[in-house]
Amino acid sequence: MSADSLLTRLARGEIFVSDGATGTNLQKMGLPIGAAAESWVLDNPEAVLGLNQAFIEAGAEILLTCTFGGTRIRLEASDLGDQFTAINLKAIKITQSAVNGRDVLVAGSIGPTGHMLAPLGDITPEEAEDDFEAQARLLNKGGVDLIVIETQFDLNEAQAAVRGVRKVTKDLPVVCSFSFDRGTRTMMGVRPQDAAQVMNDLPVDILGINCGRSMDENLEALKQLRGETSKPIWFKPNAGMPEVGDDGKPTYSLSPEEMGALVPLWLEAGAQIIGGCCGTSPAHLGAVAQAVHA
């Protein structure tokens, strides 16, 4: 499957399965709480590769690279700024190695900078745009099949990301996905309708929802987004609401069977690329994939 054929097939109404969570699954493997998942791209690539392979075996047709926190700004916050190039290029090679010729697309993940933009913060939209452009250039160089701008909460930052990405990836499909972690609003008050109204006019091929809060709230956000856009929708909700244990690690109570049972509702509401975010294990994804292709 090529990136071009993905868009063609989405236009025909076909459904695809994306992968599950990166961070929470790596934490189960021993990644320390608070540590950047990207640190394991260089320090424990076997774990990242194994997770990628497990998602493929579970039915994933699109795999995200372990580069969610791979902007230079975000890596510098984790004292990894000097590994900016190495981390992004190595992460792509790991995921490509997991694919190993199978009919699975490699999606370059780009998350938020982790900073508020001016005037609320100290990073200007232009600086953010430059940072997104720099990461997208590496992802493009590494040979990803599409770019996924994810877990966005600020329309200004999302637009900066799209501008930066499109400076260097004019021919790649681009997803822009928002996290409605205040129910049907992002932490900056953005509603699904607001996201659609802005993104409908930008060079974004697929709009999305990921992370967020409860399943009911994510479903409502999905319905609202579907009502405001004709673009295909990417949908990767958390495996329910997390509970933090005494060890500081989050646990997600939704079982794989319970998550799989919700898929028909997501399809009915208009999602076309379905996976999972935090708490979504390969077992959860397997149940999702089975329901998608039932």
C-alpha positions as CSV (number, residue, x, y, z in Angstrom):
1,M,0.0,0.0,0.0
2,S,1.4,3.4,-1.0
3,A,0.6,6.7,0.6
4,D,-1.2,7.7,-2.6
5,S,-3.3,4.6,-2.6
6,L,-4.2,5.2,1.1
7,L,-5.9,8.5,0.1
8,T,-7.5,6.9,-2.9
9,R,-8.9,4.1,-0.8
10,L,-10.0,6.4,1.9
11,A,-11.9,8.4,-0.7
12,R,-13.7,5.1,-1.6
13,G,-14.7,4.7,2.0
14,E,-12.3,2.0,3.0
15,I,-11.3,1.5,6.7
16,F,-7.8,1.1,8.1
17,V,-6.2,0.2,11.4
18,S,-3.5,2.3,12.9
19,D,-1.4,1.2,15.9
20,G,-1.8,1.6,19.7
21,A,0.1,3.4,22.4
22,T,3.9,4.0,22.4
23,G,4.6,5.6,25.8
24,T,2.4,3.5,28.1
25,N,3.5,0.3,26.5
26,L,7.2,1.2,26.8
27,Q,6.6,2.0,30.4
28,K,5.3,-1.5,30.9
29,M,8.6,-2.7,29.5
30,G,10.6,-0.6,32.0
31,L,10.8,2.9,30.5
32,P,11.0,5.2,33.7
33,I,7.9,7.4,34.4
34,G,8.8,10.9,33.1
35,A,11.5,9.7,30.7
36,A,11.1,10.5,27.1
37,A,10.1,7.5,25.0
38,E,12.6,8.8,22.3
39,S,15.5,8.0,24.7
40,W,14.9,4.4,24.0
41,V,15.2,4.9,20.3
42,L,19.0,4.9,20.9
43,D,19.2,3.2,24.3
44,N,16.8,0.3,23.8
45,P,15.8,0.0,20.2
46,E,14.9,-3.6,20.6
47,A,12.0,-2.7,22.8
48,V,10.7,-0.1,20.3
49,L,11.1,-2.6,17.5
50,G,9.4,-5.3,19.4
51,L,6.4,-3.1,20.1
52,N,6.2,-2.1,16.5
53,Q,6.2,-5.8,15.5
54,A,3.6,-6.6,18.1
55,F,1.2,-4.0,16.6
56,I,1.7,-5.4,13.1
57,E,0.9,-8.9,14.3
58,A,-2.2,-7.4,16.0
59,G,-3.4,-6.0,12.7
60,A,-1.9,-2.5,12.4
61,E,-1.8,-1.2,8.8
62,I,-0.2,2.1,9.8
63,L,2.7,2.4,12.3
64,L,3.8,5.6,14.0
65,T,7.5,6.3,14.6
66,C,8.7,6.8,18.1
67,T,9.2,10.6,17.4
68,F,6.2,12.1,19.2
69,G,8.5,14.2,21.3
70,G,11.1,14.5,18.5
71,T,11.1,18.3,17.9
72,R,14.4,19.9,18.9
73,I,12.6,22.0,21.5
74,R,11.0,19.0,23.2
75,L,14.2,16.9,23.0
76,E,16.2,19.8,24.6
77,A,13.8,19.7,27.5
78,S,14.8,16.1,28.1
79,D,18.5,16.8,27.6
80,L,18.4,15.0,24.2
81,G,18.7,18.0,22.0
82,D,22.2,17.0,20.7
83,Q,20.6,13.7,19.5
84,F,17.9,15.4,17.5
85,T,19.0,14.1,14.1
86,A,20.1,10.7,15.3
87,I,16.8,10.0,17.2
88,N,14.5,10.9,14.4
89,L,16.4,9.0,11.7
90,K,16.9,6.0,13.9
91,A,13.3,5.8,14.9
92,I,12.3,5.7,11.2
93,K,14.7,2.8,10.6
94,I,13.3,0.9,13.5
95,T,9.8,1.1,12.2
96,Q,10.8,0.4,8.7
97,S,12.6,-2.7,10.0
98,A,9.5,-3.8,11.7
99,V,7.5,-3.4,8.5
100,N,10.1,-5.4,6.6
101,G,8.3,-5.3,3.2
102,R,4.8,-5.9,4.6
103,D,1.8,-3.9,3.4
104,V,2.1,-1.4,6.3
105,L,2.7,2.3,6.1
106,V,5.2,4.2,8.3
107,A,3.8,7.4,9.7
108,G,6.2,10.1,11.0
109,S,4.8,11.2,14.4
110,I,5.1,14.9,15.4
111,G,3.7,16.0,18.7
112,P,3.4,19.5,20.2
113,T,6.4,21.4,21.4
114,G,5.3,21.2,25.0
115,H,5.3,25.0,25.4
116,M,2.7,27.6,25.2
117,L,3.1,29.9,22.2
118,A,3.4,33.7,22.6
119,P,1.8,35.8,23.9
120,L,0.9,33.1,26.6
121,G,4.3,31.5,26.4
122,D,7.9,32.3,25.4
123,I,7.9,30.6,22.0
124,T,6.7,32.5,18.9
125,P,4.6,30.8,16.2
126,E,7.5,31.4,13.8
127,E,10.0,29.6,16.1
128,A,7.5,26.7,16.5
129,E,7.0,26.5,12.7
130,D,10.8,26.4,12.2
131,D,11.0,23.6,14.8
132,F,8.3,21.5,13.1
133,E,9.9,22.1,9.7
134,A,13.2,20.8,11.0
135,Q,11.7,17.6,12.3
136,A,9.5,17.1,9.2
137,R,12.6,17.5,7.0
138,L,14.3,14.6,8.9
139,L,11.1,12.4,8.7
140,N,10.8,13.1,5.0
141,K,14.5,12.4,4.5
142,G,14.1,9.1,6.4
143,G,11.4,8.0,4.0
144,V,8.1,8.0,6.0
145,D,4.9,7.4,4.0
146,L,2.9,10.1,5.8
147,I,3.1,12.6,8.6
148,V,0.9,12.6,11.6
149,I,0.7,15.9,13.6
150,E,-0.9,14.6,16.8
151,T,-2.2,15.5,20.2
152,Q,-2.7,19.1,19.3
153,F,-4.6,21.5,21.6
154,D,-3.8,25.0,20.3
155,L,-5.0,26.0,16.9
156,N,-2.1,28.4,16.5
157,E,0.4,25.7,17.2
158,A,-1.4,23.2,14.9
159,Q,-1.3,25.7,12.1
160,A,2.4,26.4,12.7
161,A,3.0,22.6,12.5
162,V,1.1,22.3,9.2
163,R,3.0,25.2,7.7
164,G,6.3,23.8,8.8
165,V,5.5,20.3,7.6
166,R,4.2,21.5,4.3
167,K,7.4,23.4,3.6
168,V,9.3,20.1,3.2
169,T,6.6,17.4,2.6
170,K,4.5,18.8,-0.2
171,D,3.6,15.4,-1.6
172,L,3.1,13.3,1.5
173,P,-0.3,12.8,3.1
174,V,-0.6,14.8,6.3
175,V,-2.9,14.0,9.3
176,C,-3.6,16.7,12.0
177,S,-5.1,15.2,15.1
178,F,-6.4,17.0,18.2
179,S,-6.7,15.9,21.8
180,F,-10.0,17.0,23.3
181,D,-8.9,16.4,26.9
182,R,-11.6,18.6,28.4
183,G,-14.4,16.5,27.1
184,T,-15.3,18.0,23.7
185,R,-12.7,20.9,24.1
186,T,-9.0,20.9,24.1
187,M,-7.1,22.4,27.1
188,M,-7.1,25.6,25.1
189,G,-10.8,25.5,24.6
190,V,-10.8,24.4,21.0
191,R,-13.9,22.5,19.9
192,P,-14.1,19.9,17.1
193,Q,-16.0,22.5,15.1
194,D,-13.2,25.1,15.5
195,A,-10.6,22.6,14.5
196,A,-12.5,21.6,11.4
197,Q,-13.3,25.2,10.3
198,V,-9.6,26.0,10.3
199,M,-8.1,22.8,9.1
200,N,-10.7,22.4,6.2
201,D,-8.9,25.2,4.4
202,L,-5.3,24.0,5.1
203,P,-3.2,21.4,3.2
204,V,-4.2,18.7,5.6
205,D,-5.5,15.4,4.1
206,I,-6.9,13.8,7.2
207,L,-8.3,15.3,10.4
208,G,-8.1,13.4,13.7
209,I,-8.8,12.9,17.3
210,N,-6.4,11.1,19.7
211,C,-5.9,10.7,23.4
212,G,-8.7,12.8,25.0
213,R,-10.7,11.6,28.0
214,S,-13.5,9.1,28.3
215,M,-14.8,6.9,25.5
216,D,-18.2,8.6,25.6
217,E,-16.6,12.1,25.3
218,N,-14.2,11.0,22.5
219,L,-17.2,9.6,20.6
220,E,-19.1,12.8,21.0
221,A,-16.1,14.7,19.7
222,L,-15.9,12.4,16.8
223,K,-19.5,13.0,15.9
224,Q,-19.0,16.7,16.1
225,L,-15.9,16.6,13.9
226,R,-17.6,14.5,11.3
227,G,-20.4,17.0,11.1
228,E,-18.0,19.8,10.2
229,T,-15.6,18.2,7.7
230,S,-15.7,16.0,4.6
231,K,-12.1,14.9,5.1
232,P,-11.3,11.4,6.3
233,I,-11.1,11.0,10.1
234,W,-8.3,9.5,12.1
235,F,-9.5,8.2,15.5
236,K,-7.2,7.0,18.3
237,P,-8.8,7.3,21.7
238,N,-7.3,6.3,25.0
239,A,-8.2,2.9,26.4
240,G,-10.5,4.6,28.8
241,M,-9.6,7.0,31.7
242,P,-6.4,6.3,33.5
243,E,-6.0,5.6,37.2
244,V,-2.6,6.3,38.7
245,G,-1.3,3.7,41.2
246,D,1.0,4.1,44.2
247,D,4.0,3.5,41.9
248,G,3.0,6.5,39.8
249,K,2.1,4.4,36.7
250,P,-1.2,4.9,35.0
251,T,-3.5,1.9,34.4
252,Y,-6.4,1.7,32.0
253,S,-9.4,-0.4,33.0
254,L,-10.9,-0.9,29.6
255,S,-10.4,-4.4,28.5
256,P,-9.5,-5.4,24.9
257,E,-12.9,-6.9,24.5
258,E,-14.6,-3.8,25.7
259,M,-12.6,-1.6,23.4
260,G,-13.3,-3.8,20.4
261,A,-17.0,-3.7,21.2
262,L,-17.0,0.0,20.7
263,V,-15.6,0.0,17.2
264,P,-19.0,-0.3,15.4
265,L,-20.0,3.0,17.1
266,W,-16.8,4.7,15.8
267,L,-17.4,3.4,12.3
268,E,-21.0,4.6,12.4
269,A,-19.8,8.0,13.5
270,G,-17.5,8.3,10.6
271,A,-14.0,7.2,11.6
272,Q,-11.9,5.7,8.8
273,I,-8.5,5.1,10.4
274,I,-8.9,3.6,13.8
275,G,-6.3,2.7,16.5
276,G,-5.7,3.6,20.1
277,C,-3.7,6.0,22.2
278,C,-2.6,5.7,25.9
279,G,-3.3,2.4,27.4
280,T,-3.9,0.6,24.1
281,S,-1.9,-2.6,24.1
282,P,-1.3,-4.9,21.2
283,A,-4.1,-7.0,22.7
284,H,-6.5,-4.0,22.6
285,L,-5.4,-3.3,19.1
286,G,-6.0,-6.9,18.0
287,A,-9.6,-6.6,19.3
288,V,-10.0,-3.3,17.4
289,A,-8.6,-4.7,14.2
290,Q,-10.8,-7.8,14.4
291,A,-13.9,-5.5,14.8
292,V,-12.8,-3.3,12.0
293,H,-12.5,-6.2,9.6
294,A,-15.4,-8.2,10.9
